[in-house]
């Protein structure tokens, strides 16, 4: 088993990424927003198993290329396996993005749910900018956790009982202070891009709303339910003392930690295959143009 955490999360990644976007919205971004009408050379920072390549290459002009970089050897091997029989020009590199230096080679530098794991996301954006030719694009798909947590609808269960937004906002902010890793980074990427000199900056939000409908076809219902559980919705919080102590170490006061534990426990008890639920991941898609 690999020592790199994300090498051991391939199934989780493949089972949950589909919750974030509808294909027609990605097509809209490519053709109507980014106006990509000619072949482009793309580099994907923290590519994982090549999710963005699998989604975007079929929609991009023929002749477009995709290069994925990730420090996970198993992730890169999975990407190579997935693309082996596909009609696209791809390259995959095992490497630490923080140590990578590429100059002006690509038309587009992308990342997906990657900057939130970085201690210094601004330094990664600098590397992304460095790798793009003049008039190329930077495109970042990144989460905004507190917006994510606000976007649930439960049948027969008050949201305020299971989602304490004030406590969660404090928890996310304290996590960012302690580790530098910010689950709300999606909302800050446009600011960082502007500070780094990127022009024509804009930001969109992912379109997909997942609806666990008890009247939907059985196979689709089961698939959606299990993907939502893997995404973390309704997972049991674990041992009370251990969980509360951990929450306090992360910055919550004792009463706040206890309330958060109780909320997670209640949701784990109430959310099941027979539930009705709506959930919008609310990923932020920020982009701009490199002008030197």
Secondary structure, DSSP 4 states (H G I P E B T S, - for coil): --SSGGGG-HHHHHHHGGGS--HHHHHHIIIIIS---S--EEEEET-TTTHHHHHHGGGSPTT-EEEEEES-HHHHHHHHHHHTTSSSEEEEEE--GGG----S-EEEEEEES-GGG-TTHHHHHHHHHHTEEEEEEEEEEE--HHHHHH-EEETTS-HHHH--HHHHHHHHHHHHHHHS--TTGGGTHHHHHHHTT-EEEEEEE----EEE-TTS-HHHHHHHHHHHHHTTTT-----HHHHHHHHHHTT--HHHHHHHHHHHHHHHHH-STT--EEE----EEEEEE---
